[in-house]
Amino acid sequence: MWFHIFALFWGMAYLVALCEFIIGGSCCVWYFSKKKGEESVIRRSLWWGIIHTGSLALGSFLLALVWLIQSILDYARVIHLILSHKILGLTKNRCESSNTDIGKSVKMHGMLYYVL
C-alpha cells in the first residue's frame, strides 16, 4: 500500500517539476533568443526537458520521499490519538462534540475512524 502512495507522490512531483521546467525554459529561451520567431520556443524547451529528465526525476524522488514520511507520521499521529481516546472509553459522538485534539482530528480525518 505504501508503495502505491509513494508512486502517486513521485508521479505528481515529477509532472509538476516537468511543467515548471518547461514553462521556465520557454520563458528563458524566448527572452534570450537573438532572433525572435526563428525556432519554436516550445520545441527548444522540450528538448532541454528531455536532456534534464534525470535531474527532474531525482528532485521529484526526494520530494516524494519527504511527502511519504510526512504522510506516515501524520497517519500514525491520528491513529495514536484515536486509539488513546478509545482506551479511555470515549465514543465517536463524544469525540466529535468535544473541542479537544481528538475531536479536531476525527473531524479532519473522518475516514480514519472507520479504518479501525
C-alpha positions in Angstrom: 0.0 0.0 0.0 2.8 2.5 0.9 4.5 1.7 -2.5 1.4 2.8 -4.4 1.1 6.0 -2.3 4.8 6.7 -2.9 4.4 6.1 -6.7 1.5 8.5 -6.7 3.5 11.2 -4.9 6.5 10.6 -7.2 4.4 10.9 -10.3 2.7 14.1 -9.1 6.0 15.7 -8.1 7.6 14.7 -11.5 4.7 16.1 -13.5 4.8 19.4 -11.5 8.6 19.6 -11.9 8.4 18.9 -15.7 5.6 21.6 -16.2 7.5 24.2 -14.2 10.8 23.4 -16.1 9.1 23.7 -19.5 7.4 27.0 -18.6 10.6 28.4 -17.1 12.7 27.1 -20.1 10.2 28.6 -22.6 10.5 32.0 -20.9 14.3 31.9 -20.8 14.6 30.7 -24.5 12.2 33.4 -25.6 13.8 36.2 -23.6 17.4 35.4 -24.5 16.9 34.4 -28.2 18.7 36.7 -30.6 16.3 36.2 -33.5 12.7 36.2 -32.3 10.5 33.7 -34.0 13.3 31.8 -35.7 12.7 28.5 -33.9 9.8 27.2 -31.9 10.2 28.2 -28.2 8.3 25.2 -27.0 10.3 22.7 -29.1 13.6 24.1 -27.7 12.3 24.0 -24.1 11.0 20.4 -24.6 14.5 19.4 -25.8 16.0 20.8 -22.7 13.4 19.0 -20.7 14.4 15.7 -22.3 18.1 16.4 -21.5 17.5 17.2 -17.9 15.0 14.4 -17.2 17.3 12.8 -14.7 17.6 15.9 -12.6 13.8 16.3 -12.6 13.3 12.7 -11.6 15.9 12.9 -8.7 14.4 16.1 -7.3 10.8 14.7 -7.5 12.0 11.4 -5.9 13.4 13.3 -2.9 10.3 15.4 -2.7 8.1 12.3 -2.8 10.2 10.7 -0.1 9.6 13.6 2.2 5.9 13.6 1.4 5.7 9.9 2.2 7.4 10.3 5.5 5.1 13.2 6.4 2.1 11.1 5.5 3.2 8.1 7.6 3.9 10.3 10.6 0.6 12.1 10.3 -1.3 8.8 9.9 0.5 7.4 13.0 -0.3 10.5 15.0 -4.0 10.4 14.1 -4.2 6.6 14.8 -2.5 7.1 18.1 -4.9 9.9 19.1 -7.9 7.7 18.2 -6.6 4.6 20.0 -5.7 6.5 23.1 -9.1 8.0 23.4 -10.8 4.7 22.6 -9.0 3.1 25.5 -10.3 5.9 27.8 -13.9 4.9 26.7 -14.8 7.9 24.6 -17.3 7.2 21.8 -17.3 8.8 18.4 -20.1 11.2 19.3 -18.3 12.5 22.4 -15.0 12.9 20.4 -16.7 14.9 17.7 -18.6 17.2 20.1 -15.6 17.9 22.2 -13.1 20.7 21.5 -10.0 18.5 22.3 -7.3 17.4 19.9 -9.0 14.2 19.1 -12.3 15.9 18.2 -10.5 18.0 15.7 -8.6 15.0 14.3 -11.7 12.9 13.9 -13.4 15.7 12.1 -10.4 16.4 9.9 -9.6 12.7 9.2 -13.1 11.3 9.3 -12.4 8.3 7.2 -9.6 7.1 9.6 -12.2 6.4 12.3 -13.7 3.8 10.0 -10.4 2.2 9.2 -10.2 0.7 12.7 
